[in-house]
Amino acid sequence: MTSKLDQLKQFTTVVADTGDFDAIARLKPVDATTNPSLLLKAAALPRHQALLKQALSAGQGDLGLACDHFAVTVGQEILQLIPGRISTEVDARLSFDTQATLRRAERLIELYEQAGVSRDRVLIKVASTWEGIRAAEQLERAGIQCNLTLLFSFAQAQACADAGVFLISPFVGRIYDWYKMAEGRDYIGAEDPGVQSVTRIYNYYKANNYATVVMGASFRNLGQIEQLAGCDRLTISPDLLQQLSDDQGALTRKLAPGAAGEACQSLDESQFRWALNEDAMATEKLAEGIRLFARDQEKLEKLLADRA
């Protein structure tokens, strides 16, 4: 019997949710994703100290630019280990500013291209706010493909598909966390609210022929991953990837095109904001996620400032 990881790779593209070069080299995912939290962890590793120094020099006193240089340098190193694409995130503090998000995304792509990395190997990560989705819509038209992150609600998924974004990252584990705390109970298997959210989005996209890729993210346990086997992509931490690699049990495909999905419905801005407002979990987790990424961005900037 092959490992569950090998079985999963037969019908789902496996993505590493890490900036750990050693883990990526060992587990051989197709793609990889980073975010401010993962970059902050990467910055603390001894092997990345030279990269930090290079980023600080390239930033020329601009800490935001230095952070972008560090993110791109880490991404460039990861791309040497994978055949696919790296997702690199725009500063979360720009999540409610469409034009600033556009400018930062364009700068990231420019830095990659200056380093010899073509844009077809990069996904720009943007928070799934209304402003972020509008920025992604314009970036996609300009040939810069996007990964819409911090996605917790069906309304966010609807708006992303209508905007023609390349990929979305619904956060399974954080949805699970909210309901576990709110309801005072655990969830397993198909009853997991995070699993149910991604399943609903996947079926909606396939039923309505949306090309947007669904990539489940933020997993807490193997059960969540197993319930979403067959999803277009899954981005998984090194610890859980290793557990899948060590497990020789059988893995059954759960998601596949052809299942019943809801009818297509487009949302204007007021409908989007109202639907998001009515979803307490999504409203709280989106705001919390932006705050947490912003704090880690600030910590990375402080780390660079202290070195300067």
N, C-alpha and C positions, 0 to 999 in steps of 0.2 A: 504494500500500500504506500502510495506517495504521501507526502506531508499535506496538511490542510492548506498550507501556503501555496504549494505547487498546484493543488486542485483549484484553489481560488483564482490563480493566474490564468486558468483555462477559459474563464468567462468574465473576468473583471480585471481591469488594469490596476495594478497595485502601485500605490504611490507612498513614498516614505515621508512621514511628517517629522522632519528632523533636520538639523544642520550638522549632525555627527557624521563626519566622513567615513570613519571606520564602520559604523553600522550600515551605511549605505553600500559600501564596498562589499560587506559580508552578506547582506540580504538581497542585493541586486533588484531593487524596484525599477520600474520603467521611468517614473517621474519622481520629483521631490518637491516639497513645499517648505517654505520658511515663513516666519512671522516675527514681530518684534520680540516676543518672549523667547523664541528659539534662538534668535540672533544674540540676545543678551546672554543666554546660556553658552552659546558658541564663543562669545567674546571672553568668557572666563577660562576657556581651555588653553593650556600652555601652547598648543600647536598653532593657535590663531593669533598669538601676540604680534607676529610679524605682519599679519594682515591688518591688525588694528593700527599699527604704526604707519603702514602704507596709506590707509584710509585717512588718518589724521593729516598726513602730509598733503594728500590730494585735496582735502577739504579746504585748505588754506584759510583756516580760521572760522569757516562756516560749519557748525556742528551738524546741521541737517544734511549738508552735502557730504560731510565725512561719513555719516551714518549710511547714506545712499551708496557711497563708494564701498563701505564695508559689506553691505548687503549684496552688492553686485559681485564683489570679489569672492565672497562665500558661495554665491550662486554659480560663478564661473568655475570654481573648484569642484562643486558638486556635479556640474554638467560633464566634467571629465570622467565621472564614475557611472553615469546613467545614459541610456540611449535616447531618452525623451526630453522632457521640459522641466524647467524650474519655475516655481511661482514665487514672486517677490512682491512684498506688500508696500503700498503707499502709506505714509505717515497717517495713523489713525486720527490725529488731531485735525485732519482735513476732511473728515467724513461728511461734513455738512456744507462743503464748499466745492461745487462742481468745477469751477475754473481752476482752483488751486490743485484739485485732484488731477485734472488734465495736465497741468504743468509739471507736477511731480512725476506722473506716469511717463510723460514724454522724456523727462530727464533720466529716469531709470533706463528706459529703452536706449537712449543716446549713450549712456555709460556702458551698457552691455555691448552696443555696436562698436564703440571705441575700443573695447576689449576684444573685439573679434568674434563676438557672439551674435548671431543673427536673431532678429525678433521672433522668428518662427520657433525658437527654442525657449521662449520666455512667456509666462503668463503674468500679467500685472494683477495683483490682488487688491481689491477695493471693497470696503464695507458695503453691505446691501441696504444702505439708506436710499431714500428717493434721489438725493443729490449724487450719491455714488453710482447708482444705476444709470442716471442721465450721463454722467461722465463716461461710464463704460460704453454706453451706446455710441457716443462720439468716437471713442478710442477704437471700437470695433470697426467703424466705418473708415477709420484711418489706417486699418491694417494692424492694429495693436490689440491682440486678443487678451481677454480678461478672465480672472477667477473671482467671482463675487462671493465674498466670505461673510462670516457672522450672519448667516442666514438661518432663521428660526421659524419663519411663518410661511404658510401657503401663499399669502399675498406677495411676499418678497419673491418667491419662486415664479409666480405669474408675471410680475413686472420684469424680472430678469429675462424670461423667455421672450416676452414681447419686445424687449430692447435688443434682442439678438446677441446676448452675451455668449461667449464660447462655453463657459463652465460655471457652475455654482457649487458651493461647499456647504450643504446643510450640516449643522453641528449636532450630531446625534447625542453625544454624551452630555452636553450642557442642557439640552432639552430634558433628558432623563434626570439630571441633577435637580432641575427646578421642580419637576413633578414629584420626585421622591421626597423632597423637602416639604412641598405644599400639601401633599396627600398623606405624608407620614407612612409610606409603604414602599417596598421595593417592586421592581418590575422585571420580569424575565421573558425571554422569547419574543413572540410576535406581539405581546401586549405592551411592550416597551414603547412609550410615547415618541421617543426619538426614532425608533425603527418605523413606527407607524407614519411619522411625518415624511421620512424619506421615501417610503413605499408609495404614499399618496402622490408625492411630487413626481416620482419616476413614472408611475402609471399615467398621470396627467400628461406628462411630456410625450410619452410614447403614443398615447391615444390620439393626440393632436398633432403628431409629427413635428414637434419642436426638435431642432438640432442641438439645442443646448445640452451639454454633458452634465450629468448628475454625479457628483463625487461626495459620498458620505464622508464626514470628518468627525474628529473629537470623540473617539471611542473610549469607553470605560472598561469593557470586558470583551472576551471572545464571542460571547453569545450575540452581542449586537452585530458584530462583523458577520457571523454565520447567518443571521437572519437577513442580511442585505447582500449575500452572495449572489452575483449576477448584476448588481448595480454597475453602471458604466465604469466608475472608478471608485476606489476607496483609499483615503489617505490615512495611514496607520503609523502609530509610534513604533520605534525600534523594539521596545519590550513586547508589545503585542505581536509584532511581526515575528519575533523570535519564538513566542509561544505557538504561533501558527506553524512555524517551521519545525518545531519539536513534536507537534501533535500528528500522529499517523492515522487518526480516525477518518471516517468518511465525511465528506462535505457535500451537501445537497444544494443545488441552485434554487434560490427562492424568488428572484426577480427575473423577468424576461418580458420582452415586448409581446403584446397581444392581450394582456390583462385589461379588464374594464377600467376606464378612466373617466374623469369628469369632463364635461363639455368645455370648450375653450371660452375663456372670459377675460377680456382686457380691462385693465384698471386705469383710470385717470388719477391725477395726483390726490384729489380729495378722497376718492374711493380707496386708494392705497393707504393713505394716512389713517383713515377711519378703520379699515380692516386691521391694520397694525395696532392701533390704539385699543381695539376690542380684544386683542390677544395679549393678555397680561404677561404670559410667559415670554413671548417674543419681544414685547416692549422692554421688559426688564433685562432680558439676557442680551439684547442688542446694545442697550445703553451700557450695561456692565462690561460687555466685551470690548467696546470702544474705549471705555475708561481704562481697563486693564492693559490693553495694547498701548494706549497713550502713556501710561505710567512706565511701562517697560521701555518705550522709545526714549522717554526722559532719562531713565536710568542709563541707557546706552550712551546718550549724549553726555551725561555727567561723567561716565567712565572715560570717554574721550577727552572731555574738558580737563579732568584730573591729570591725564597723561600729558596734555599740552602744557 
